Amino acid sequence: MAWPRVDGMRTLELGTPGDMRAWLNSLALSGRKTTTTGLFDDYGKEGEVLETVGERLALVDTDGHPVGTVEITSVQVMSFAEVPWQHAAAEGEGDADLEEWRAGHRGYWEKAGTPVDDGTRVVCLAFRLVTP
């Protein structure tokens, strides 16, 4: 089950559909959000390869319509415990510190059915907005 494509680009679907995605997209479109974190195992489950530096992704809304284009500037795979504050803060979601960021992400993934521990491998993407 490959990820959707828009205009030949893979899509970037931030958070869950609805209010969360709208909020995260607004952060990305304003330039406040320049990173995101995903579960490494999701790539294999969905038959996808990691993004590459320079790859462009279509940022999409809840209905799968493009709202912008981002370009990947960094791709790093690491354990959840290794995610640095610089990356977490650049997600732009207002976390006060790394512990708050970790708690929020653990809760998000647990609610989605995938509990995360310190050793869980994650993909840390950095991107820049190309077109809103």
N, CA, C and O atoms as a Tinker XYZ file with bonds, in Angstrom:
   528  protein
     1  N      0.849000   -1.188000    0.000000    73     2
     2  CA     0.000000    0.000000    0.000000    64     1     3
     3  C      0.888000    1.242000    0.000000    63     2     4     5
     4  O      1.220000    1.767000    1.063000    81     3
     5  N      1.265000    1.704000   -1.158000    73     3     6
     6  CA     2.146000    2.863000   -1.285000    64     5     7
     7  C      1.419000    4.140000   -0.883000    63     6     8     9
     8  O      0.190000    4.220000   -0.908000    81     7
     9  N      2.213000    5.126000   -0.514000    73     7    10
    10  CA     1.639000    6.414000   -0.155000    64     9    11
    11  C      1.085000    7.098000   -1.395000    63    10    12    13
    12  O      1.573000    6.883000   -2.504000    81    11
    13  N      0.071000    7.918000   -1.202000    73    11    14
    14  CA    -0.522000    8.624000   -2.354000    64    13    15
    15  C      0.502000    9.513000   -3.058000    63    14    16    17
    16  O      1.493000    9.946000   -2.470000    81    15
    17  N      0.229000    9.767000   -4.327000    73    15    18
    18  CA     1.056000   10.663000   -5.133000    64    17    19
    19  C      0.174000   11.808000   -5.628000    63    18    20    21
    20  O     -1.015000   11.634000   -5.896000    81    19
    21  N      0.788000   12.973000   -5.741000    73    19    22
    22  CA     0.118000   14.153000   -6.304000    64    21    23
    23  C      1.100000   14.783000   -7.275000    63    22    24    25
    24  O      2.222000   15.118000   -6.894000    81    23
    25  N      0.693000   14.946000   -8.516000    73    23    26
    26  CA     1.568000   15.529000   -9.543000    64    25    27
    27  C      2.924000   14.822000   -9.582000    63    26    28    29
    28  O      3.954000   15.468000   -9.771000    81    27
    29  N      2.928000   13.503000   -9.405000    73    27    30
    30  CA     4.142000   12.711000   -9.463000    64    29    31
    31  C      4.985000   12.715000   -8.195000    63    30    32    33
    32  O      5.992000   12.012000   -8.114000    81    31
    33  N      4.576000   13.507000   -7.205000    73    31    34
    34  CA     5.330000   13.576000   -5.947000    64    33    35
    35  C      4.641000   12.733000   -4.880000    63    34    36    37
    36  O      3.417000   12.604000   -4.862000    81    35
    37  N      5.460000   12.159000   -3.984000    73    35    38
    38  CA     4.869000   11.533000   -2.811000    64    37    39
    39  C      4.248000   12.629000   -1.951000    63    38    40    41
    40  O      4.621000   13.798000   -2.042000    81    39
    41  N      3.306000   12.230000   -1.124000    73    39    42
    42  CA     2.645000   13.221000   -0.287000    64    41    43
    43  C      3.233000   13.240000    1.115000    63    42    44    45
    44  O      3.802000   12.253000    1.582000    81    43
    45  N      3.087000   14.366000    1.764000    73    43    46
    46  CA     3.417000   14.530000    3.170000    64    45    47
    47  C      2.098000   14.814000    3.874000    63    46    48    49
    48  O      1.508000   15.883000    3.717000    81    47
    49  N      1.646000   13.833000    4.657000    73    47    50
    50  CA     0.399000   13.960000    5.412000    64    49    51
    51  C      0.768000   14.134000    6.872000    63    50    52    53
    52  O      1.096000   13.159000    7.549000    81    51
    53  N      0.718000   15.357000    7.363000    73    51    54
    54  CA     1.117000   15.643000    8.735000    64    53    55
    55  C     -0.001000   15.291000    9.706000    63    54    56    57
    56  O     -1.156000   15.659000    9.490000    81    55
    57  N      0.338000   14.583000   10.768000    73    55    58
    58  CA    -0.632000   14.258000   11.810000    64    57    59
    59  C     -1.801000   13.442000   11.291000    63    58    60    61
    60  O     -1.708000   12.766000   10.267000    81    59
    61  N     -2.897000   13.522000   12.021000    73    59    62
    62  CA    -4.109000   12.808000   11.631000    64    61    63
    63  C     -5.048000   13.756000   10.901000    63    62    64    65
    64  O     -5.015000   14.966000   11.127000    81    63
    65  N     -5.888000   13.205000   10.023000    73    63    66
    66  CA    -6.835000   14.057000    9.283000    64    65    67
    67  C     -7.710000   14.887000   10.226000    63    66    68    69
    68  O     -7.996000   14.479000   11.352000    81    67
    69  N     -8.120000   16.038000    9.748000    73    67    70
    70  CA    -8.998000   16.908000   10.524000    64    69    71
    71  C     -8.243000   18.091000   11.097000    63    70    72    73
    72  O     -7.327000   18.628000   10.474000    81    71
    73  N     -8.645000   18.487000   12.300000    73    71    74
    74  CA    -8.089000   19.687000   12.925000    64    73    75
    75  C     -6.577000   19.612000   13.116000    63    74    76    77
    76  O     -5.874000   20.601000   12.912000    81    75
    77  N     -6.071000   18.422000   13.513000    73    75    78
    78  CA    -4.628000   18.303000   13.731000    64    77    79
    79  C     -3.863000   18.566000   12.444000    63    78    80    81
    80  O     -2.885000   19.313000   12.446000    81    79
    81  N     -4.297000   17.962000   11.347000    73    79    82
    82  CA    -3.588000   18.171000   10.071000    64    81    83
    83  C     -3.677000   19.636000    9.643000    63    82    84    85
    84  O     -2.690000   20.197000    9.168000    81    83
    85  N     -4.820000   20.249000    9.800000    73    83    86
    86  CA    -4.965000   21.660000    9.420000    64    85    87
    87  C     -3.999000   22.531000   10.226000    63    86    88    89
    88  O     -3.369000   23.437000    9.679000    81    87
    89  N     -3.887000   22.253000   11.522000    73    87    90
    90  CA    -2.989000   23.022000   12.383000    64    89    91
    91  C     -1.531000   22.810000   11.982000    63    90    92    93
    92  O     -0.777000   23.773000   11.840000    81    91
    93  N     -1.130000   21.538000   11.797000    73    91    94
    94  CA     0.250000   21.246000   11.419000    64    93    95
    95  C      0.585000   21.825000   10.045000    63    94    96    97
    96  O      1.681000   22.349000    9.849000    81    95
    97  N     -0.341000   21.740000    9.098000    73    95    98
    98  CA    -0.117000   22.350000    7.781000    64    97    99
    99  C      0.064000   23.857000    7.909000    63    98   100   101
   100  O      0.921000   24.435000    7.241000    81    99
   101  N     -0.733000   24.500000    8.762000    73    99   102
   102  CA    -0.604000   25.953000    8.929000    64   101   103
   103  C      0.775000   26.300000    9.482000    63   102   104   105
   104  O      1.363000   27.311000    9.096000    81   103
   105  N      1.294000   25.466000   10.386000    73   103   106
   106  CA     2.645000   25.695000   10.914000    64   105   107
   107  C      3.690000   25.556000    9.805000    63   106   108   109
   108  O      4.612000   26.365000    9.711000    81   107
   109  N      3.541000   24.526000    8.967000    73   107   110
   110  CA     4.487000   24.318000    7.866000    64   109   111
   111  C      4.404000   25.448000    6.844000    63   110   112   113
   112  O      5.427000   25.931000    6.358000    81   111
   113  N      3.192000   25.862000    6.525000    73   111   114
   114  CA     3.013000   26.915000    5.512000    64   113   115
   115  C      3.496000   28.277000    6.012000    63   114   116   117
   116  O      3.858000   29.139000    5.212000    81   115
   117  N      3.504000   28.471000    7.334000    73   115   118
   118  CA     3.999000   29.734000    7.890000    64   117   119
   119  C      5.516000   29.731000    8.051000    63   118   120   121
   120  O      6.117000   30.765000    8.339000    81   119
   121  N      6.136000   28.552000    7.862000    73   119   122
   122  CA     7.578000   28.437000    8.033000    64   121   123
   123  C      7.993000   28.117000    9.453000    63   122   124   125
   124  O      9.182000   27.963000    9.729000    81   123
   125  N      7.030000   28.015000   10.362000    73   123   126
   126  CA     7.343000   27.713000   11.765000    64   125   127
   127  C      7.712000   26.239000   11.949000    63   126   128   129
   128  O      8.523000   25.913000   12.816000    81   127
   129  N      7.129000   25.345000   11.145000    73   127   130
   130  CA     7.398000   23.912000   11.210000    64   129   131
   131  C      8.311000   23.543000   10.051000    63   130   132   133
   132  O      7.934000   23.670000    8.886000    81   131
   133  N      9.527000   23.080000   10.383000    73   131   134
   134  CA    10.483000   22.714000    9.342000    64   133   135
   135  C     11.017000   21.290000    9.523000    63   134   136   137
   136  O     11.943000   20.878000    8.823000    81   135
   137  N     10.436000   20.548000   10.457000    73   135   138
   138  CA    10.797000   19.146000   10.653000    64   137   139
   139  C      9.544000   18.350000   10.994000    63   138   140   141
   140  O      8.519000   18.900000   11.398000    81   139
   141  N      9.662000   17.037000   10.819000    73   139   142
   142  CA     8.614000   16.117000   11.242000    64   141   143
   143  C      9.278000   14.777000   11.544000    63   142   144   145
   144  O     10.393000   14.505000   11.099000    81   143
   145  N      8.582000   13.956000   12.298000    73   143   146
   146  CA     9.136000   12.675000   12.725000    64   145   147
   147  C      8.122000   11.577000   12.444000    63   146   148   149
   148  O      6.940000   11.720000   12.757000    81   147
   149  N      8.586000   10.483000   11.853000    73   147   150
   150  CA     7.728000    9.344000   11.564000    64   149   151
   151  C      8.347000    8.058000   12.072000    63   150   152   153
   152  O      9.518000    8.023000   12.450000    81   151
   153  N      7.561000    7.014000   12.077000    73   151   154
   154  CA     8.037000    5.708000   12.510000    64   153   155
   155  C      8.731000    4.992000   11.356000    63   154   156   157
   156  O      8.162000    4.859000   10.272000    81   155
   157  N      9.941000    4.537000   11.583000    73   155   158
   158  CA    10.716000    3.850000   10.550000    64   157   159
   159  C      9.971000    2.623000   10.031000    63   158   160   161
   160  O      9.964000    2.374000    8.826000    81   159
   161  N      9.348000    1.860000   10.916000    73   159   162
   162  CA     8.663000    0.633000   10.497000    64   161   163
   163  C      7.499000    0.893000    9.543000    63   162   164   165
   164  O      7.127000    0.008000    8.772000    81   163
   165  N      6.921000    2.092000    9.586000    73   163   166
   166  CA     5.811000    2.407000    8.686000    64   165   167
   167  C      6.241000    2.359000    7.217000    63   166   168   169
   168  O      5.437000    2.032000    6.343000    81   167
   169  N      7.496000    2.681000    6.949000    73   167   170
   170  CA     7.980000    2.654000    5.566000    64   169   171
   171  C      7.888000    1.237000    5.002000    63   170   172   173
   172  O      7.383000    1.035000    3.898000    81   171
   173  N      8.373000    0.269000    5.756000    73   171   174
   174  CA     8.328000   -1.121000    5.311000    64   173   175
   175  C      6.913000   -1.647000    5.196000    63   174   176   177
   176  O      6.574000   -2.345000    4.240000    81   175
   177  N      6.086000   -1.308000    6.178000    73   175   178
   178  CA     4.687000   -1.762000    6.170000    64   177   179
   179  C      3.948000   -1.244000    4.947000    63   178   180   181
   180  O      3.047000   -1.906000    4.432000    81   179
   181  N      4.329000   -0.061000    4.482000    73   179   182
   182  CA     3.612000    0.562000    3.378000    64   181   183
   183  C      4.375000    0.476000    2.054000    63   182   184   185
   184  O      3.968000    1.074000    1.058000    81   183
   185  N      5.481000   -0.268000    2.049000    73   183   186
   186  CA     6.222000   -0.471000    0.807000    64   185   187
   187  C      6.883000    0.779000    0.271000    63   186   188   189
   188  O      6.991000    0.955000   -0.943000    81   187
   189  N      7.327000    1.651000    1.163000    73   187   190
   190  CA     7.956000    2.904000    0.748000    64   189   191
   191  C      9.425000    2.913000    1.125000    63   190   192   193
   192  O      9.839000    2.238000    2.068000    81   191
   193  N     10.211000    3.681000    0.383000    73   191   194
   194  CA    11.603000    3.923000    0.728000    64   193   195
   195  C     11.687000    5.269000    1.439000    63   194   196   197
   196  O     10.775000    6.091000    1.351000    81   195
   197  N     12.788000    5.478000    2.139000    73   195   198
   198  CA    12.983000    6.763000    2.812000    64   197   199
   199  C     13.033000    7.898000    1.802000    63   198   200   201
   200  O     13.430000    7.711000    0.651000    81   199
   201  N     12.633000    9.053000    2.242000    73   199   202
   202  CA    12.786000   10.248000    1.423000    64   201   203
   203  C     14.269000   10.497000    1.198000    63   202   204   205
   204  O     15.108000    9.973000    1.931000    81   203
   205  N     14.591000   11.286000    0.196000    73   203   206
   206  CA    15.972000   11.637000   -0.080000    64   205   207
   207  C     16.120000   13.151000   -0.060000    63   206   208   209
   208  O     15.173000   13.885000   -0.345000    81   207
   209  N     17.323000   13.607000    0.282000    73   207   210
   210  CA    17.594000   15.045000    0.274000    64   209   211
   211  C     17.365000   15.562000   -1.136000    63   210   212   213
   212  O     17.858000   14.986000   -2.106000    81   211
   213  N     16.625000   16.637000   -1.243000    73   211   214
   214  CA    16.289000   17.226000   -2.543000    64   213   215
   215  C     14.944000   16.773000   -3.083000    63   214   216   217
   216  O     14.397000   17.397000   -3.992000    81   215
   217  N     14.404000   15.688000   -2.528000    73   215   218
   218  CA    13.095000   15.210000   -2.986000    64   217   219
   219  C     12.019000   16.229000   -2.594000    63   218   220   221
   220  O     12.045000   16.804000   -1.506000    81   219
   221  N     11.094000   16.427000   -3.498000    73   219   222
   222  CA     9.963000   17.316000   -3.219000    64   221   223
   223  C      8.732000   16.481000   -2.919000    63   222   224   225
   224  O      8.466000   15.474000   -3.574000    81   223
   225  N      7.979000   16.925000   -1.905000    73   223   226
   226  CA     6.767000   16.246000   -1.475000    64   225   227
   227  C      5.599000   17.224000   -1.534000    63   226   228   229
   228  O      5.755000   18.416000   -1.269000    81   227
   229  N      4.435000   16.703000   -1.882000    73   227   230
   230  CA     3.221000   17.518000   -1.874000    64   229   231
   231  C      2.632000   17.486000   -0.465000    63   230   232   233
   232  O      2.248000   16.426000    0.028000    81   231
   233  N      2.566000   18.628000    0.165000    73   231   234
   234  CA     1.914000   18.762000    1.468000    64   233   235
   235  C      0.414000   18.778000    1.208000    63   234   236   237
   236  O     -0.081000   19.627000    0.467000    81   235
   237  N     -0.317000   17.833000    1.820000    73   235   238
   238  CA    -1.738000   17.698000    1.497000    64   237   239
   239  C     -2.626000   17.911000    2.714000    63   238   240   241
   240  O     -2.215000   17.723000    3.859000    81   239
   241  N     -3.857000   18.308000    2.423000    73   239   242
   242  CA    -4.851000   18.498000    3.477000    64   241   243
   243  C     -5.574000   17.176000    3.756000    63   242   244   245
   244  O     -5.209000   16.129000    3.219000    81   243
   245  N     -6.582000   17.243000    4.587000    73   243   246
   246  CA    -7.327000   16.052000    4.991000    64   245   247
   247  C     -7.942000   15.314000    3.810000    63   246   248   249
   248  O     -8.074000   14.090000    3.844000    81   247
   249  N     -8.318000   16.047000    2.768000    73   247   250
   250  CA    -8.949000   15.435000    1.598000    64   249   251
   251  C     -7.939000   15.001000    0.538000    63   250   252   253
   252  O     -8.321000   14.554000   -0.543000    81   251
   253  N     -6.641000   15.135000    0.851000    73   251   254
   254  CA    -5.610000   14.727000   -0.101000    64   253   255
   255  C     -5.291000   15.766000   -1.152000    63   254   256   257
   256  O     -4.572000   15.481000   -2.110000    81   255
   257  N     -5.825000   16.989000   -0.982000    73   255   258
   258  CA    -5.540000   18.062000   -1.939000    64   257   259
   259  C     -4.248000   18.768000   -1.553000    63   258   260   261
   260  O     -4.007000   19.010000   -0.370000    81   259
   261  N     -3.415000   19.100000   -2.532000    73   259   262
   262  CA    -2.156000   19.770000   -2.221000    64   261   263
   263  C     -2.379000   21.194000   -1.708000    63   262   264   265
   264  O     -3.192000   21.946000   -2.245000    81   263
   265  N     -1.632000   21.544000   -0.650000    73   263   266
   266  CA    -1.687000   22.898000   -0.107000    64   265   267
   267  C     -0.322000   23.574000   -0.186000    63   266   268   269
   268  O     -0.188000   24.759000    0.117000    81   267
   269  N      0.697000   22.802000   -0.600000    73   267   270
   270  CA     2.045000   23.339000   -0.718000    64   269   271
   271  C      3.005000   22.258000   -1.163000    63   270   272   273
   272  O      2.651000   21.083000   -1.262000    81   271
   273  N      4.233000   22.682000   -1.431000    73   271   274
   274  CA     5.295000   21.750000   -1.783000    64   273   275
   275  C      6.471000   22.006000   -0.860000    63   274   276   277
   276  O      6.865000   23.151000   -0.637000    81   275
   277  N      7.030000   20.921000   -0.321000    73   275   278
   278  CA     8.225000   21.037000    0.510000    64   277   279
   279  C      9.359000   20.260000   -0.136000    63   278   280   281
   280  O      9.134000   19.320000   -0.898000    81   279
   281  N     10.577000   20.666000    0.180000    73   279   282
   282  CA    11.764000   19.970000   -0.293000    64   281   283
   283  C     12.516000   19.436000    0.916000    63   282   284   285
   284  O     12.771000   20.169000    1.871000    81   283
   285  N     12.869000   18.162000    0.872000    73   283   286
   286  CA    13.573000   17.517000    1.974000    64   285   287
   287  C     15.018000   18.022000    2.021000    63   286   288   289
   288  O     15.721000   18.017000    1.010000    81   287
   289  N     15.450000   18.459000    3.211000    73   287   290
   290  CA    16.810000   18.966000    3.384000    64   289   291
   291  C     17.668000   18.037000    4.247000    63   290   292   293
   292  O     18.893000   18.159000    4.259000    81   291
   293  N     17.032000   17.112000    4.965000    73   291   294
   294  CA    17.774000   16.166000    5.793000    64   293   295
   295  C     16.889000   14.971000    6.102000    63   294   296   297
   296  O     15.686000   15.117000    6.320000    81   295
   297  N     17.491000   13.786000    6.118000    73   295   298
   298  CA    16.813000   12.541000    6.482000    64   297   299
   299  C     17.733000   11.805000    7.443000    63   298   300   301
   300  O     18.867000   11.477000    7.091000    81   299
   301  N     17.253000   11.544000    8.652000    73   299   302
   302  CA    18.053000   10.825000    9.629000    64   301   303
   303  C     17.199000    9.752000   10.294000    63   302   304   305
   304  O     16.053000   10.001000   10.670000    81   303
   305  N     17.769000    8.555000   10.434000    73   303   306
   306  CA    17.109000    7.470000   11.156000    64   305   307
   307  C     17.859000    7.293000   12.469000    63   306   308   309
   308  O     19.086000    7.201000   12.490000    81   307
   309  N     17.105000    7.247000   13.564000    73   307   310
   310  CA    17.707000    7.109000   14.894000    64   309   311
   311  C     16.684000    6.520000   15.846000    63   310   312   313
   312  O     15.513000    6.369000   15.498000    81   311
   313  N     17.126000    6.191000   17.036000    73   311   314
   314  CA    16.170000    5.728000   18.044000    64   313   315
   315  C     15.398000    6.934000   18.574000    63   314   316   317
   316  O     15.869000    8.069000   18.517000    81   315
   317  N     14.217000    6.663000   19.083000    73   315   318
   318  CA    13.372000    7.724000   19.637000    64   317   319
   319  C     14.138000    8.511000   20.704000    63   318   320   321
   320  O     14.033000    9.736000   20.772000    81   319
   321  N     14.904000    7.806000   21.532000    73   319   322
   322  CA    15.651000    8.464000   22.613000    64   321   323
   323  C     16.762000    9.375000   22.087000    63   322   324   325
   324  O     17.213000   10.269000   22.803000    81   323
   325  N     17.206000    9.162000   20.855000    73   323   326
   326  CA    18.306000    9.959000   20.288000    64   325   327
   327  C     17.846000   11.245000   19.605000    63   326   328   329
   328  O     18.682000   12.070000   19.236000    81   327
   329  N     16.537000   11.435000   19.428000    73   327   330
   330  CA    16.061000   12.642000   18.738000    64   329   331
   331  C     16.510000   13.870000   19.534000    63   330   332   333
   332  O     16.188000   13.997000   20.715000    81   331
   333  N     17.251000   14.769000   18.891000    73   331   334
   334  CA    17.759000   15.948000   19.606000    64   333   335
   335  C     16.708000   17.058000   19.723000    63   334   336   337
   336  O     15.761000   17.135000   18.940000    81   335
   337  N     16.908000   17.894000   20.710000    73   335   338
   338  CA    15.987000   19.013000   20.937000    64   337   339
   339  C     15.912000   19.919000   19.705000    63   338   340   341
   340  O     14.842000   20.443000   19.395000    81   339
   341  N     17.019000   20.110000   19.007000    73   339   342
   342  CA    17.010000   20.971000   17.815000    64   341   343
   343  C     15.958000   20.491000   16.817000    63   342   344   345
   344  O     15.218000   21.301000   16.260000    81   343
   345  N     15.888000   19.185000   16.587000    73   343   346
   346  CA    14.889000   18.632000   15.667000    64   345   347
   347  C     13.484000   18.791000   16.245000    63   346   348   349
   348  O     12.569000   19.241000   15.555000    81   347
   349  N     13.319000   18.421000   17.512000    73   347   350
   350  CA    12.000000   18.479000   18.150000    64   349   351
   351  C     11.457000   19.912000   18.150000    63   350   352   353
   352  O     10.289000   20.136000   17.833000    81   351
   353  N     12.296000   20.863000   18.502000    73   351   354
   354  CA    11.854000   22.262000   18.549000    64   353   355
   355  C     11.461000   22.766000   17.166000    63   354   356   357
   356  O     10.534000   23.565000   17.035000    81   355
   357  N     12.165000   22.300000   16.132000    73   355   358
   358  CA    11.877000   22.740000   14.759000    64   357   359
   359  C     10.556000   22.180000   14.234000    63   358   360   361
   360  O     10.082000   22.603000   13.180000    81   359
   361  N      9.959000   21.232000   14.959000    73   359   362
   362  CA     8.614000   20.785000   14.571000    64   361   363
   363  C      7.605000   21.914000   14.780000    63   362   364   365
   364  O      6.513000   21.881000   14.213000    81   363
   365  N      7.962000   22.910000   15.590000    73   363   366
   366  CA     7.164000   24.124000   15.711000    64   365   367
   367  C      5.848000   23.984000   16.446000    63   366   368   369
   368  O      4.965000   24.831000   16.309000    81   367
   369  N      5.708000   22.920000   17.226000    73   367   370
   370  CA     4.421000   22.641000   17.863000    64   369   371
   371  C      4.290000   23.222000   19.264000    63   370   372   373
   372  O      3.291000   22.988000   19.945000    81   371
   373  N      5.309000   23.988000   19.702000    73   371   374
   374  CA     5.199000   24.686000   20.970000    64   373   375
   375  C      5.623000   23.905000   22.198000    63   374   376   377
   376  O      5.346000   24.332000   23.319000    81   375
   377  N      6.291000   22.769000   22.019000    73   375   378
   378  CA     6.756000   22.010000   23.174000    64   377   379
   379  C      7.801000   22.820000   23.936000    63   378   380   381
   380  O      8.655000   23.474000   23.337000    81   379
   381  N      7.721000   22.766000   25.265000    73   379   382
   382  CA     8.631000   23.537000   26.103000    64   381   383
   383  C     10.022000   22.920000   26.167000    63   382   384   385
   384  O     11.015000   23.632000   26.323000    81   383
   385  N     10.096000   21.588000   26.046000    73   383   386
   386  CA    11.379000   20.905000   26.129000    64   385   387
   387  C     11.256000   19.519000   25.504000    63   386   388   389
   388  O     10.182000   19.120000   25.054000    81   387
   389  N     12.356000   18.800000   25.485000    73   387   390
   390  CA    12.403000   17.492000   24.851000    64   389   391
   391  C     11.478000   16.494000   25.543000    63   390   392   393
   392  O     10.882000   15.648000   24.876000    81   391
   393  N     11.350000   16.576000   26.851000    73   391   394
   394  CA    10.472000   15.655000   27.577000    64   393   395
   395  C      9.010000   15.852000   27.169000    63   394   396   397
   396  O      8.275000   14.879000   27.003000    81   395
   397  N      8.598000   17.087000   27.010000    73   395   398
   398  CA     7.225000   17.367000   26.575000    64   397   399
   399  C      7.003000   16.864000   25.147000    63   398   400   401
   400  O      5.958000   16.292000   24.838000    81   399
   401  N      8.000000   17.083000   24.280000    73   399   402
   402  CA     7.902000   16.596000   22.903000    64   401   403
   403  C      7.772000   15.079000   22.893000    63   402   404   405
   404  O      6.917000   14.534000   22.195000    81   403
   405  N      8.618000   14.389000   23.664000    73   403   406
   406  CA     8.571000   12.921000   23.711000    64   405   407
   407  C      7.220000   12.429000   24.223000    63   406   408   409
   408  O      6.637000   11.504000   23.657000    81   407
   409  N      6.729000   13.040000   25.280000    73   407   410
   410  CA     5.440000   12.615000   25.846000    64   409   411
   411  C      4.321000   12.797000   24.821000    63   410   412   413
   412  O      3.465000   11.924000   24.681000    81   411
   413  N      4.321000   13.907000   24.115000    73   411   414
   414  CA     3.296000   14.156000   23.103000    64   413   415
   415  C      3.360000   13.158000   21.960000    63   414   416   417
   416  O      2.328000   12.667000   21.504000    81   415
   417  N      4.562000   12.857000   21.496000    73   415   418
   418  CA     4.708000   11.910000   20.393000    64   417   419
   419  C      4.394000   10.482000   20.835000    63   418   420   421
   420  O      3.767000    9.726000   20.093000    81   419
   421  N      4.827000   10.112000   22.037000    73   419   422
   422  CA     4.477000    8.775000   22.549000    64   421   423
   423  C      2.957000    8.627000   22.597000    63   422   424   425
   424  O      2.410000    7.614000   22.163000    81   423
   425  N      2.284000    9.648000   23.128000    73   423   426
   426  CA     0.826000    9.608000   23.234000    64   425   427
   427  C      0.154000    9.515000   21.880000    63   426   428   429
   428  O     -0.806000    8.764000   21.709000    81   427
   429  N      0.652000   10.272000   20.920000    73   427   430
   430  CA     0.092000   10.265000   19.561000    64   429   431
   431  C      0.192000    8.872000   18.952000    63   430   432   433
   432  O     -0.792000    8.332000   18.448000    81   431
   433  N      1.401000    8.290000   19.004000    73   431   434
   434  CA     1.596000    6.984000   18.382000    64   433   435
   435  C      0.878000    5.871000   19.137000    63   434   436   437
   436  O      0.387000    4.921000   18.527000    81   435
   437  N      0.817000    5.984000   20.450000    73   435   438
   438  CA     0.089000    4.972000   21.231000    64   437   439
   439  C     -1.392000    5.001000   20.866000    63   438   440   441
   440  O     -2.015000    3.955000   20.688000    81   439
   441  N     -1.942000    6.192000   20.756000    73   439   442
   442  CA    -3.349000    6.346000   20.371000    64   441   443
   443  C     -3.596000    5.774000   18.971000    63   442   444   445
   444  O     -4.681000    5.270000   18.682000    81   443
   445  N     -2.584000    5.858000   18.110000    73   443   446
   446  CA    -2.686000    5.327000   16.753000    64   445   447
   447  C     -2.440000    3.816000   16.710000    63   446   448   449
   448  O     -2.528000    3.201000   15.647000    81   447
   449  N     -2.133000    3.222000   17.865000    73   447   450
   450  CA    -1.970000    1.774000   17.932000    64   449   451
   451  C     -0.539000    1.272000   17.866000    63   450   452   453
   452  O     -0.312000    0.070000   17.731000    81   451
   453  N      0.435000    2.179000   17.961000    73   451   454
   454  CA     1.843000    1.779000   17.909000    64   453   455
   455  C      2.592000    2.380000   19.093000    63   454   456   457
   456  O      3.145000    3.475000   18.982000    81   455
   457  N      2.616000    1.678000   20.225000    73   455   458
   458  CA     3.381000    2.191000   21.368000    64   457   459
   459  C      4.862000    2.344000   20.997000    63   458   460   461
   460  O      5.415000    1.535000   20.253000    81   459
   461  N      5.481000    3.382000   21.524000    73   459   462
   462  CA     6.869000    3.716000   21.214000    64   461   463
   463  C      7.676000    3.681000   22.513000    63   462   464   465
   464  O      7.238000    4.178000   23.550000    81   463
   465  N      8.871000    3.078000   22.427000    73   463   466
   466  CA     9.782000    3.143000   23.571000    64   465   467
   467  C     11.068000    3.829000   23.121000    63   466   468   469
   468  O     11.189000    4.229000   21.963000    81   467
   469  N     12.024000    3.964000   24.030000    73   467   470
   470  CA    13.255000    4.696000   23.704000    64   469   471
   471  C     14.015000    4.100000   22.529000    63   470   472   473
   472  O     14.721000    4.822000   21.824000    81   471
   473  N     13.885000    2.793000   22.303000    73   471   474
   474  CA    14.620000    2.134000   21.237000    64   473   475
   475  C     13.921000    2.106000   19.891000    63   474   476   477
   476  O     14.510000    1.679000   18.897000    81   475
   477  N     12.663000    2.557000   19.842000    73   475   478
   478  CA    11.916000    2.557000   18.584000    64   477   479
   479  C     12.636000    3.433000   17.561000    63   478   480   481
   480  O     13.012000    4.568000   17.854000    81   479
   481  N     12.820000    2.892000   16.362000    73   479   482
   482  CA    13.489000    3.672000   15.315000    64   481   483
   483  C     12.507000    4.644000   14.668000    63   482   484   485
   484  O     11.380000    4.286000   14.326000    81   483
   485  N     12.963000    5.874000   14.511000    73   483   486
   486  CA    12.156000    6.928000   13.894000    64   485   487
   487  C     12.930000    7.561000   12.752000    63   486   488   489
   488  O     14.154000    7.462000   12.672000    81   487
   489  N     12.188000    8.213000   11.873000    73   487   490
   490  CA    12.772000    8.947000   10.753000    64   489   491
   491  C     12.546000   10.428000   11.016000    63   490   492   493
   492  O     11.409000   10.886000   11.131000    81   491
   493  N     13.633000   11.159000   11.109000    73   491   494
   494  CA    13.575000   12.601000   11.338000    64   493   495
   495  C     13.809000   13.303000   10.003000    63   494   496   497
   496  O     14.899000   13.237000    9.434000    81   495
   497  N     12.781000   13.968000    9.522000    73   495   498
   498  CA    12.864000   14.701000    8.262000    64   497   499
   499  C     12.942000   16.194000    8.540000    63   498   500   501
   500  O     12.233000   16.713000    9.402000    81   499
   501  N     13.798000   16.871000    7.813000    73   499   502
   502  CA    13.819000   18.330000    7.803000    64   501   503
   503  C     13.446000   18.759000    6.389000    63   502   504   505
   504  O     13.801000   18.095000    5.415000    81   503
   505  N     12.727000   19.873000    6.287000    73   503   506
   506  CA    12.277000   20.326000    4.981000    64   505   507
   507  C     12.192000   21.839000    4.935000    63   506   508   509
   508  O     12.200000   22.523000    5.958000    81   507
   509  N     12.110000   22.332000    3.714000    73   507   510
   510  CA    11.878000   23.770000    3.519000    64   509   511
   511  C     10.659000   23.901000    2.605000    63   510   512   513
   512  O     10.433000   23.074000    1.721000    81   511
   513  N      9.900000   24.932000    2.834000    73   511   514
   514  CA     8.727000   25.202000    2.020000    64   513   515
   515  C      9.188000   25.760000    0.672000    63   514   516   517
   516  O      9.932000   26.740000    0.617000    81   515
   517  N      8.738000   25.125000   -0.413000    73   515   518
   518  CA     9.086000   25.586000   -1.748000    64   517   519
   519  C      7.976000   26.482000   -2.282000    63   518   520   521
   520  O      8.230000   27.594000   -2.745000    81   519
   521  N      6.737000   25.985000   -2.211000    73   519   522
   522  CA     5.586000   26.777000   -2.656000    64   521   523
   523  C      4.420000   26.539000   -1.730000    63   522   524   525
   524  O      4.128000   25.395000   -1.379000    81   523
   525  N      3.743000   27.607000   -1.327000    73   523   526
   526  CA     2.530000   27.427000   -0.509000    64   525   527
   527  C      1.357000   27.063000   -1.393000    63   526   528
   528  O      0.247000   26.870000   -0.898000    81   527
